[in-house]
């Protein structure tokens, strides 16, 4: 049964307790007796990864009625702050853990297993009435979003051969992993962007902004574009081969939608895996290939079977740390790192 829910949710509610279910699954991993076993799984982090966690939790709940899965949305950076303080079991992230976050976890004795869960393509969107921005280069986006553009680049004509139209920008806040990845891929600077734009950890705020602003441009994960493509238009991006490519499951999977295709993750606390039956069962449920259709249903691209096998091996072995070692995933092939 399709459990895809409308993504127009109020992500400003930092915690969503999933207590309902929407259909059955043949791949449930019950945790003890459904009526008597109780466990809590605490998750926080990326709004990009949220739809995957939500869909998985809803189906998982059917066979594990004693397990309460709580999902917060504070951005990848906000999620890691809580995770490294020992407040959560799982941290959703749309980019790899940073060196500073690794150090914070180490200081607090938090060991973790890094789990790539899907592929995403950051979608650059404009208003439906925008008939001039069809294909953009990463350098065009860099002109718009660079720190040096603040207060200066405020018209489309300043970016390229575009009409005299006001340019207004909408995007994730600085705690977002999507922000980090986009800035590095387009500007080439880690964590540095102009500040005079409408920023929100709630991707639906970005949707609303661009929808009502003819000169608006924004960006977020592919799932949010898929859910709102009747309201917005995705701009094609010139890739490394000089081709203008639109985000889609195929172009994200084959890497042709570059440089804005990326892996997305969740991080699970090693002690929670060994001590909390509910956490272990939910993590195994999320990486089970039999449940990968849920990833597709919410608008992301499941990992290929060979990568899924390597991820499962890391989890089974309890391999801690990050394969990116505090670095970026921009321009890096996940298969090469695993």
Secondary structure as the mmCIF struct_conf table of DSSP 4:
data_model
#
loop_
_struct_conf.conf_type_id
_struct_conf.id
_struct_conf.beg_label_comp_id
_struct_conf.beg_label_asym_id
_struct_conf.beg_label_seq_id
_struct_conf.end_label_comp_id
_struct_conf.end_label_asym_id
_struct_conf.end_label_seq_id
HELX_LH_PP_P HELX_LH_PP_P1 UNK A 4 UNK A 6
BEND BEND1 UNK A 7 UNK A 7
TURN_TY1_P TURN_TY1_P1 UNK A 11 UNK A 12
BEND BEND2 UNK A 13 UNK A 14
STRN STRN1 UNK A 15 UNK A 18
BEND BEND3 UNK A 23 UNK A 23
TURN_TY1_P TURN_TY1_P2 UNK A 26 UNK A 27
BEND BEND4 UNK A 32 UNK A 32
TURN_TY1_P TURN_TY1_P3 UNK A 34 UNK A 36
STRN STRN2 UNK A 39 UNK A 45
HELX_RH_AL_P HELX_RH_AL_P1 UNK A 47 UNK A 63
TURN_TY1_P TURN_TY1_P4 UNK A 65 UNK A 66
STRN STRN3 UNK A 67 UNK A 72
BEND BEND5 UNK A 74 UNK A 74
HELX_RH_AL_P HELX_RH_AL_P2 UNK A 75 UNK A 84
TURN_TY1_P TURN_TY1_P5 UNK A 85 UNK A 86
BEND BEND6 UNK A 89 UNK A 89
STRN STRN4 UNK A 90 UNK A 93
BEND BEND7 UNK A 94 UNK A 95
HELX_LH_PP_P HELX_LH_PP_P2 UNK A 96 UNK A 98
HELX_RH_AL_P HELX_RH_AL_P3 UNK A 99 UNK A 107
TURN_TY1_P TURN_TY1_P6 UNK A 108 UNK A 109
STRN STRN5 UNK A 112 UNK A 121
HELX_LH_PP_P HELX_LH_PP_P3 UNK A 122 UNK A 122
STRN STRN6 UNK A 123 UNK A 127
TURN_TY1_P TURN_TY1_P7 UNK A 128 UNK A 129
BEND BEND8 UNK A 132 UNK A 132
BEND BEND9 UNK A 134 UNK A 134
STRN STRN7 UNK A 135 UNK A 136
HELX_RH_AL_P HELX_RH_AL_P4 UNK A 138 UNK A 145
BEND BEND10 UNK A 146 UNK A 146
HELX_RH_3T_P HELX_RH_3T_P1 UNK A 147 UNK A 149
TURN_TY1_P TURN_TY1_P8 UNK A 150 UNK A 152
STRN STRN8 UNK A 155 UNK A 155
HELX_RH_3T_P HELX_RH_3T_P2 UNK A 156 UNK A 158
TURN_TY1_P TURN_TY1_P9 UNK A 159 UNK A 159
BEND BEND11 UNK A 160 UNK A 161
BEND BEND12 UNK A 164 UNK A 164
STRN STRN9 UNK A 166 UNK A 166
STRN STRN10 UNK A 168 UNK A 171
TURN_TY1_P TURN_TY1_P10 UNK A 174 UNK A 175
HELX_RH_AL_P HELX_RH_AL_P5 UNK A 177 UNK A 186
TURN_TY1_P TURN_TY1_P11 UNK A 187 UNK A 187
TURN_TY1_P TURN_TY1_P12 UNK A 190 UNK A 191
BEND BEND13 UNK A 195 UNK A 195
BEND BEND14 UNK A 197 UNK A 197
STRN STRN11 UNK A 198 UNK A 199
BEND BEND15 UNK A 201 UNK A 201
HELX_RH_AL_P HELX_RH_AL_P6 UNK A 203 UNK A 211
TURN_TY1_P TURN_TY1_P13 UNK A 212 UNK A 212
TURN_TY1_P TURN_TY1_P14 UNK A 214 UNK A 215
STRN STRN12 UNK A 216 UNK A 220
HELX_RH_AL_P HELX_RH_AL_P7 UNK A 222 UNK A 228
TURN_TY1_P TURN_TY1_P15 UNK A 229 UNK A 231
STRN STRN13 UNK A 232 UNK A 234
HELX_LH_PP_P HELX_LH_PP_P4 UNK A 235 UNK A 235
STRN STRN14 UNK A 236 UNK A 238
TURN_TY1_P TURN_TY1_P16 UNK A 240 UNK A 241
BEND BEND16 UNK A 242 UNK A 242
STRN STRN15 UNK A 244 UNK A 245
HELX_RH_AL_P HELX_RH_AL_P8 UNK A 249 UNK A 253
TURN_TY1_P TURN_TY1_P17 UNK A 254 UNK A 255
BEND BEND17 UNK A 257 UNK A 257
TURN_TY1_P TURN_TY1_P18 UNK A 258 UNK A 260
STRN STRN16 UNK A 261 UNK A 269
HELX_RH_AL_P HELX_RH_AL_P9 UNK A 270 UNK A 275
HELX_RH_AL_P HELX_RH_AL_P10 UNK A 277 UNK A 287
HELX_RH_3T_P HELX_RH_3T_P3 UNK A 289 UNK A 291
HELX_RH_AL_P HELX_RH_AL_P11 UNK A 292 UNK A 297
TURN_TY1_P TURN_TY1_P19 UNK A 298 UNK A 299
STRN STRN17 UNK A 301 UNK A 301
HELX_LH_PP_P HELX_LH_PP_P5 UNK A 302 UNK A 304
HELX_RH_AL_P HELX_RH_AL_P12 UNK A 305 UNK A 317
TURN_TY1_P TURN_TY1_P20 UNK A 318 UNK A 318
STRN STRN18 UNK A 321 UNK A 321
TURN_TY1_P TURN_TY1_P21 UNK A 323 UNK A 326
TURN_TY1_P TURN_TY1_P22 UNK A 330 UNK A 331
HELX_RH_AL_P HELX_RH_AL_P13 UNK A 334 UNK A 337
#
